[in-house]
Amino acid sequence: SKQLILIPSKLKELELELILFDFKSSISNWMKDKTFPKFSNNLSLNLSHNEFLDNPSPISFQLDNLNKCSILTGANSGGKTTLLEHIIQLLSYSYLGLPIKGEFTLPIFSDVYYFAKNKGSMSKGAFETLLTQLSEIRTGNKTLILADEIEAVTEPGVAGKMIAASADFFINKDCFLIFATHLGQEII
């Protein structure tokens, strides 16, 4: 009976060991064809694959001290949002110490801001909210700003001017920026 009473605690220990082994073997298997990111002053991805897509095409993209801002334009379903989300994915993996598929170099950002597509309609409140959020960004060379179709909060003419002015302001404050937009002509 003294030995039988120890069985539940031994089974619990075995259960924990199996969970740990399963986790380690899964991570090891997942990491096989991946490389660890490198830290530098540039944000660069080379032949990187999005983990959340089935059969993704490799993508390359770069921001550096000469080109700190990218204005992504293109048709709907052209991959603008996917690129922004992929960069967030790569940053998350990197900061967790996990490898990625492809090559990735990045600064150690102190602040990352992501402005997602506004799913609502144009309203004074949405525009004012966006401007307030933009004004609260902590600027500097360790700041990354990702903005996805923020023009939806106001009419195209004003939105184009707002994006152009915001890009100019944040470039002068030494931030890294990626704006995904349909307003290429208005921004020029």
Phi, psi and chi 1 to 4 in degrees:
 res  aa     phi    psi   chi1   chi2   chi3   chi4
   1 SER       -  -32.0   72.5      -      -      -
   2 LYS   -64.9  -35.2  -72.2 -179.0 -177.0  179.2
   3 GLN   -77.6  -38.5  -69.9  178.8  -22.9      -
   4 LEU   -65.7  -32.9  -72.4  176.1      -      -
   5 ILE   -67.7  -20.2 -157.1  161.8      -      -
   6 LEU   -84.1  -13.6  -63.2  176.3      -      -
   7 ILE   -58.6  -46.7  -70.3  177.3      -      -
   8 PRO   -58.7  -40.2  -25.3   34.0      -      -
   9 SER   -70.3  -36.6   64.3      -      -      -
  10 LYS   -66.4  -39.1  -65.6  -67.8 -177.2 -168.6
  11 LEU   -64.9  -38.4  -72.4  174.8      -      -
  12 LYS   -64.1  -43.3 -172.5   65.3  176.0  168.8
  13 GLU   -61.0  -44.3  -76.0  178.7   41.7      -
  14 LEU   -62.3  -42.1 -179.4   59.4      -      -
  15 GLU   -59.0  -46.7  176.4 -173.0    0.5      -
  16 LEU   -63.8  -40.1  -66.5  174.5      -      -
  17 GLU   -63.8  -40.2  -70.0  -65.6  -34.2      -
  18 LEU   -66.8  -39.4  -73.9  171.3      -      -
  19 ILE   -64.0  -44.5  -70.2  171.6      -      -
  20 LEU   -64.2  -43.9 -178.3   59.7      -      -
  21 PHE   -62.0  -43.3  174.1   77.9      -      -
  22 ASP   -60.9  -44.2 -177.2   53.9      -      -
  23 PHE   -62.2  -49.4  174.6   75.5      -      -
  24 LYS   -62.3  -43.2  -74.3 -180.0  179.3  179.1
  25 SER   -70.0  -35.3   63.1      -      -      -
  26 SER   -65.4  -46.8  -64.4      -      -      -
  27 ILE   -62.9  -43.9  -70.1  -72.4      -      -
  28 SER   -61.4  -42.0  -63.4      -      -      -
  29 ASN   -66.9  -41.7 -165.5   31.2      -      -
  30 TRP   -65.1  -32.2  175.8   78.4      -      -
  31 MET   -82.2   -5.7  -69.1  173.6   51.5      -
  32 LYS   -53.3  -47.5  -79.5 -176.5 -176.9  171.0
  33 ASP  -105.3   29.3   59.6  -15.7      -      -
  34 LYS  -118.9  161.8  -64.0 -179.1  174.5   53.4
  35 THR  -124.7  154.4   58.3      -      -      -
  36 PHE   -82.9  141.7  -74.6   95.8      -      -
  37 PRO   -67.4  161.0   14.0  -17.1      -      -
  38 LYS  -117.7  146.3  -63.4  178.8  178.2  114.9
  39 PHE   -97.7  134.2  -66.5   96.4      -      -
  40 SER  -154.3 -167.6   77.2      -      -      -
  41 ASN   -89.6   -6.2  -67.7  -33.7      -      -
  42 ASN  -109.4  155.7  -59.1  -31.0      -      -
  43 LEU  -106.1  113.6  175.7   72.4      -      -
  44 SER  -144.5  130.3  172.0      -      -      -
  45 LEU  -122.0  137.4   40.8  143.2      -      -
  46 ASN  -131.5  119.4 -175.2   34.9      -      -
  47 LEU    51.2   43.4  -58.6  175.3      -      -
  48 SER   -86.6  146.1  180.0      -      -      -
  49 HIS  -116.6  133.5  -67.0   77.2      -      -
  50 ASN   -75.6  122.1 -169.2  -43.7      -      -
  51 GLU   -66.9  -21.3  -69.0  -79.9  -26.6      -
  52 PHE   -92.6    0.2  -59.0  142.1      -      -
  53 LEU  -108.6  144.0  -61.2  177.4      -      -
  54 ASP   -80.6  129.0  -65.9  -33.3      -      -
  55 ASN    52.1   57.0 -164.2   23.1      -      -
  56 PRO   -74.3  149.8   30.2  -35.9      -      -
  57 SER   -82.2  140.9  -62.3      -      -      -
  58 PRO   -68.5  147.0   20.2  -26.6      -      -
  59 ILE  -131.6  146.5 -173.7  165.4      -      -
  60 SER  -125.6  143.3  -62.0      -      -      -
  61 PHE  -162.4  148.2  179.5   83.6      -      -
  62 GLN  -150.5  141.6  177.9  169.8  -35.2      -
  63 LEU  -125.5  140.0  -67.3  176.8      -      -
  64 ASP  -144.7 -171.3   55.1   34.2      -      -
  65 ASN   -65.5  -24.6  -75.8  -33.5      -      -
  66 LEU   -86.9  -27.7  -63.9  174.8      -      -
  67 ASN  -130.3   84.8  -58.4  -68.7      -      -
  68 LYS   -90.5   -7.5  -64.7 -163.6   91.4  146.8
  69 CYS  -132.4  138.8  178.1      -      -      -
  70 SER  -127.6  128.2  178.1      -      -      -
  71 ILE  -104.3  106.4  -53.6  -70.7      -      -
  72 LEU   -87.8  122.9  -57.1  172.9      -      -
  73 THR  -124.3  162.0   62.2      -      -      -
  74 GLY   154.0  175.1      -      -      -      -
  75 ALA   -70.7  164.1      -      -      -      -
  76 ASN   -58.3  146.4  -74.9  -28.6      -      -
  77 SER    64.3   24.4  -59.8      -      -      -
  78 GLY   -90.6   -6.1      -      -      -      -
  79 GLY   104.4    6.1      -      -      -      -
  80 LYS   -62.2  -52.8  -61.3  178.0  -59.4  -65.5
  81 THR   -63.7  -39.9  -60.3      -      -      -
  82 THR   -61.2  -39.2  -57.2      -      -      -
  83 LEU   -64.4  -45.9  175.4   61.9      -      -
  84 LEU   -59.5  -45.8  -65.8  178.8      -      -
  85 GLU   -66.9  -33.0  -68.6  173.6   -7.6      -
  86 HIS   -66.7  -40.1 -177.4   52.2      -      -
  87 ILE   -63.3  -40.4  -70.7  170.7      -      -
  88 ILE   -62.2  -41.8  -67.0  168.6      -      -
  89 GLN   -59.3  -47.0  175.5 -170.7  100.8      -
  90 LEU   -64.7  -40.6  -66.2  173.0      -      -
  91 LEU   -62.2  -44.0  -69.8  170.0      -      -
  92 SER   -62.0  -48.1  -61.1      -      -      -
  93 TYR   -59.8  -43.9  -75.5  178.7      -      -
  94 SER   -62.3  -46.3  -61.6      -      -      -
  95 TYR   -71.3  -20.1  -67.0  146.8      -      -
  96 LEU   -87.1   -4.5  -72.4  170.2      -      -
  97 GLY    80.9   22.1      -      -      -      -
  98 LEU  -101.6  150.4  -64.3  171.9      -      -
  99 PRO   -81.0  168.9   31.4  -35.2      -      -
 100 ILE  -131.3  165.7   58.5  116.0      -      -
 101 LYS   -91.7  115.8 -169.4  163.8 -174.8  175.2
 102 GLY   112.2 -165.0      -      -      -      -
 103 GLU  -114.6  141.3  -62.5  173.5   17.8      -
 104 PHE  -146.1  126.6 -174.2   49.7      -      -
 105 THR  -121.7  145.7   60.7      -      -      -
 106 LEU  -156.2  152.2   70.2  152.9      -      -
 107 PRO   -75.0  163.6  -12.3   24.3      -      -
 108 ILE   -87.0   97.2  -61.3  176.3      -      -
 109 PHE   -74.6  136.2  -68.7  111.7      -      -
 110 SER   -87.0  -25.2   58.2      -      -      -
 111 ASP  -140.2  131.1  -63.4  -78.3      -      -
 112 VAL  -127.4  125.5  176.6      -      -      -
 113 TYR  -117.2  132.4  -61.7   89.5      -      -
 114 TYR  -126.8  119.7  178.1   54.0      -      -
 115 PHE  -107.0  107.2  -62.7   91.9      -      -
 116 ALA   -79.6  165.1      -      -      -      -
 117 LYS   -55.0  136.5  -75.9 -178.0 -167.8  177.7
 118 ASN   -82.2  116.5 -173.8  -45.8      -      -
 119 LYS   -83.1  -13.2  -55.3  -76.8 -169.6 -135.8
 120 GLY   -85.6 -168.8      -      -      -      -
 121 SER   -95.6  169.3   60.9      -      -      -
 122 MET   -64.1  134.3  -72.3 -171.2  -76.9      -
 123 SER  -155.9  155.3   72.7      -      -      -
 124 LYS   -58.2  -40.2 -177.3  177.4  175.5 -174.6
 125 GLY   -63.6  -40.5      -      -      -      -
 126 ALA   -66.9  -41.9      -      -      -      -
 127 PHE   -65.1  -47.3 -175.8   64.5      -      -
 128 GLU   -62.8  -39.5  -72.2  175.8   -1.3      -
 129 THR   -61.8  -45.6  -60.9      -      -      -
 130 LEU   -61.3  -46.6  175.7   64.6      -      -
 131 LEU   -61.2  -39.7  -68.6  178.6      -      -
 132 THR   -63.6  -44.2  -59.9      -      -      -
 133 GLN   -64.0  -41.9  -70.3  170.8  -20.6      -
 134 LEU   -63.1  -37.4  -71.9  171.8      -      -
 135 SER   -70.0  -18.5   73.4      -      -      -
 136 GLU   -93.1    2.9  -66.5  171.4   -9.1      -
 137 ILE   -69.5  131.9  -69.8  175.2      -      -
 138 ARG   -82.2  115.3  -68.2  179.5    6.9  170.0
 139 THR   -90.6  162.5   57.9      -      -      -
 140 GLY   142.9  174.3      -      -      -      -
 141 ASN   -73.3   -0.8   66.3   -8.9      -      -
 142 LYS  -109.1   22.6  -60.5  -62.6 -178.4 -167.4
 143 THR  -115.1  131.6  -62.1      -      -      -
 144 LEU  -118.2  130.1  173.1   63.6      -      -
 145 ILE  -119.9  122.8  -57.3  164.9      -      -
 146 LEU  -116.4  123.8  -53.6  167.9      -      -
 147 ALA  -130.6  125.4      -      -      -      -
 148 ASP  -112.9  105.8 -169.1    9.7      -      -
 149 GLU    49.8   51.4  -65.1 -175.6   24.7      -
 150 ILE   -71.6   -8.6   59.5  174.0      -      -
 151 GLU   -66.6  -13.5   67.6  -96.3   16.3      -
 152 ALA   -65.6  -12.8      -      -      -      -
 153 VAL   -86.1   -5.3  -62.2      -      -      -
 154 THR  -154.7 -179.0 -169.6      -      -      -
 155 GLU   -73.7  153.8   64.4  -88.3    2.3      -
 156 PRO   -55.3  -41.6  -27.0   34.5      -      -
 157 GLY   -60.4  -49.0      -      -      -      -
 158 VAL   -67.2  -41.5  171.6      -      -      -
 159 ALA   -62.4  -42.1      -      -      -      -
 160 GLY   -59.9  -44.3      -      -      -      -
 161 LYS   -65.6  -39.6  -69.9  175.8 -174.8  175.2
 162 MET   -64.5  -43.9 -178.2 -166.0   68.8      -
 163 ILE   -66.0  -44.3  -68.9  170.4      -      -
 164 ALA   -61.1  -45.2      -      -      -      -
 165 ALA   -66.4  -40.2      -      -      -      -
 166 SER   -64.4  -44.6  -64.4      -      -      -
 167 ALA   -60.2  -46.9      -      -      -      -
 168 ASP   -60.1  -46.3 -172.4   50.3      -      -
 169 PHE   -60.0  -49.9  174.9   80.1      -      -
 170 PHE   -73.3  -29.3  -71.8  117.1      -      -
 171 ILE   -63.4  -44.8  -70.3  168.2      -      -
 172 ASN   -65.8  -20.7  -70.7  -31.5      -      -
 173 LYS   -92.9    7.8  -65.0  -68.2 -175.0  178.3
 174 ASP    73.1   22.0 -147.7   20.6      -      -
 175 CYS   -84.0  158.9  -60.4      -      -      -
 176 PHE   -93.5  136.9  -74.3   90.1      -      -
 177 LEU  -138.0  142.0  -51.0  148.2      -      -
 178 ILE  -135.9  118.0  -55.6  171.8      -      -
 179 PHE  -110.5  123.8  -75.5  103.5      -      -
 180 ALA   -99.8  125.7      -      -      -      -
 181 THR  -154.5  162.3 -179.2      -      -      -
 182 HIS  -101.5    5.2  -70.3  -73.6      -      -
 183 LEU  -107.0   42.1  -58.7  178.7      -      -
 184 GLY   -54.0  -48.9      -      -      -      -
 185 GLN   -64.0  -43.9  -76.0  -57.5  115.8      -
 186 GLU   -65.2  -32.5  -68.7   83.8  -11.1      -
 187 ILE   -74.7  -37.9  -66.5  168.1      -      -
 188 ILE   -56.8      -  -71.6  172.5      -      -
